[in-house]
Amino acid sequence: MKSLLSFAFLALLFASCTQNNVKVDKSLAKFFTDNKVEGCFAIMDNGTGRFTVHNLARYRDSSYLPASTFKIVNSLIGLQTGKISSDSMVIKWDGVKRRVDDWNKDLNMYDAFRVSAVNYYQEVARRIGKDTMQLWLDSISYGTKKIIGPIDSFWLNNSLKIKPDEELGLVKKLYFDDLPFFKSYQETVKRAMLFENNTKYRLGYKTGWGFLENGHSLGWITGWVEENGHPYFFVLNIESPDPNFDMYNVRMKMLKDILKHLGYLEGNM
């Protein structure tokens, strides 16, 4: 009985879509062709359970390295295990100059999350340790659950992979404090994810950027948009072979353009 209950819990952990509640929206293809990227986008209306999707096969069936979207889970595990005492806990800069100026200083968790400081979260992962990290990946059934290579880079080296469907399911569970972490820690992470909060909408998300085995650049944005107290959960996954592709700016522009095209960000949903 216990094994059956565990299986049921894991089966319900992530959102999954069926043909009955999915609308494949062909109008979204232009945002990918215009930006010369492959990828997928999905948004779920929590009230109806309805998904609007571009590239259903990629969304539902393909797995990719999570890159910095893993900071959501890394934060939760760090908080739950006490390796992060609070979102104000500072990890001192190690003095190594990195490509992003905002990473080259002492940072607390809240700021490190929002500037996506890889070095901060690499140190958090080292403090958590491989065995404890693996225990939690197994417990929440996170993607492929694989830790191969150094503990401070397995979410970047294409060993750990996750489907866009699972990414959306994770943020949905987080939004409702329904992951197996203390509610206060889930609230802490959601607070760090909330980047826009105005009279029309609230937009919470985490970005990710990494490189696939074929050398292509991979970008993520996963999160929620809330209008009139009603949440909608989304994931954007894009891939480009261009070594000079402006992932930092293009992925966010694509997200905003798609959301506006679908009627979001105006406070009318």
LUMPA-898700 format. One line per 3 residues: for each residue x, y, z of C-alpha. Coordinates in steps of 0.5 Angstrom, whole numbers. Layout:
BEGIN
X:Y:Z  ...
//
This chain:
BEGIN
0:0:0  6:5:2  9:4:-5
2:5:-9  1:11:-5  8:14:-6
7:12:-14  1:16:-14  4:22:-10
10:22:-16  5:21:-21  1:28:-19
7:32:-17  8:35:-24  3:37:-29
1:33:-35  -3:35:-41  -8:30:-45
-11:31:-52  -17:33:-48  -15:39:-45
-10:42:-50  -10:47:-55  -5:47:-60
-4:55:-62  -1:55:-69  -1:63:-68
5:62:-64  10:59:-69  11:66:-71
15:68:-65  20:62:-66  21:63:-73
22:71:-73  27:70:-67  30:64:-71
29:59:-66  27:52:-64  23:51:-58
16:50:-55  11:55:-50  6:53:-46
1:56:-41  -4:53:-37  -11:56:-34
-11:54:-27  -18:55:-27  -20:51:-33
-14:46:-33  -13:48:-40  -7:48:-44
-5:53:-50  1:50:-53  6:51:-59
10:45:-60  6:40:-56  11:34:-57
17:38:-55  13:41:-49  11:34:-47
16:29:-49  23:32:-49  28:33:-44
34:38:-43  39:41:-38  35:45:-33
41:50:-32  39:56:-28  32:54:-27
35:49:-22  36:55:-17  29:54:-15
30:47:-13  37:48:-10  34:54:-6
29:50:-3  33:44:-1  38:49:2
33:52:6  30:46:8  37:43:10
39:49:14  45:50:9  41:57:7
39:60:14  35:65:10  34:69:4
39:74:7  44:69:8  51:72:5
56:68:2  62:72:1  65:73:-6
71:68:-7  75:74:-11  74:70:-18
72:75:-23  66:72:-27  62:74:-34
57:78:-30  59:84:-26  53:83:-21
56:76:-19  63:79:-17  61:81:-10
58:78:-3  51:76:-4  45:74:0
40:69:-3  35:73:-5  40:77:-9
44:71:-12  37:68:-14  35:75:-18
41:76:-21  42:68:-22  49:68:-19
52:61:-21  58:62:-16  53:63:-10
49:57:-12  55:52:-13  57:54:-6
50:52:-4  50:45:-7  57:44:-5
54:45:2  48:41:1  53:35:-1
51:29:-7  48:24:-2  43:29:1
42:33:-6  40:26:-9  35:24:-4
31:30:-5  31:30:-13  29:23:-12
23:25:-7  20:30:-11  22:26:-18
26:32:-21  27:30:-28  32:25:-30
34:25:-22  41:24:-25  47:27:-21
53:26:-26  60:29:-25  61:35:-20
56:36:-15  57:44:-17  55:43:-24
51:37:-25  45:42:-27  49:45:-33
53:39:-36  47:35:-39  47:30:-34
40:32:-30  35:34:-35  28:36:-35
22:36:-39  18:43:-40  12:40:-38
15:38:-31  18:45:-31  11:48:-31
8:43:-26  14:44:-21  12:52:-21
5:50:-20  6:46:-14  11:51:-12
5:57:-13  0:53:-8  6:51:-3
5:44:-5  12:41:-5  15:37:0
18:43:3  16:48:9  11:53:7
15:59:9  21:56:5  16:56:-1
14:63:0  21:65:1  23:62:-6
16:65:-9  18:72:-6  25:72:-10
21:70:-16  17:76:-16  20:81:-21
14:85:-23  8:87:-19  3:92:-21
-4:94:-21  -5:90:-28  -1:83:-26
4:80:-22  9:76:-26  14:71:-22
19:67:-26  26:64:-26  30:64:-33
36:59:-35  41:59:-40  46:53:-42
49:49:-48  46:43:-50  51:37:-52
51:39:-60  53:46:-58  46:50:-59
44:55:-54  38:53:-49  34:58:-46
28:57:-41  23:62:-37  18:58:-33
14:61:-28  7:64:-27  3:71:-29
-3:73:-24  -9:77:-26  -15:79:-22
-12:74:-17  -12:68:-22  -6:64:-24
-4:62:-30  3:58:-31  8:58:-36
14:55:-39  18:58:-45  24:53:-48
28:56:-54  34:53:-57  39:57:-62
45:54:-66  48:61:-67  54:62:-62
52:70:-62  45:69:-60  43:74:-55
39:69:-51  39:74:-45  34:79:-48
31:75:-54  28:70:-49  25:75:-45
22:79:-51  19:73:-53  16:71:-47
13:78:-46  11:78:-54  7:71:-53
4:73:-47  1:80:-50  -1:76:-56
-5:71:-52  -8:77:-48  -4:77:-42
-1:83:-38  -7:88:-39  -11:86:-33
-17:83:-37  -16:76:-36
//
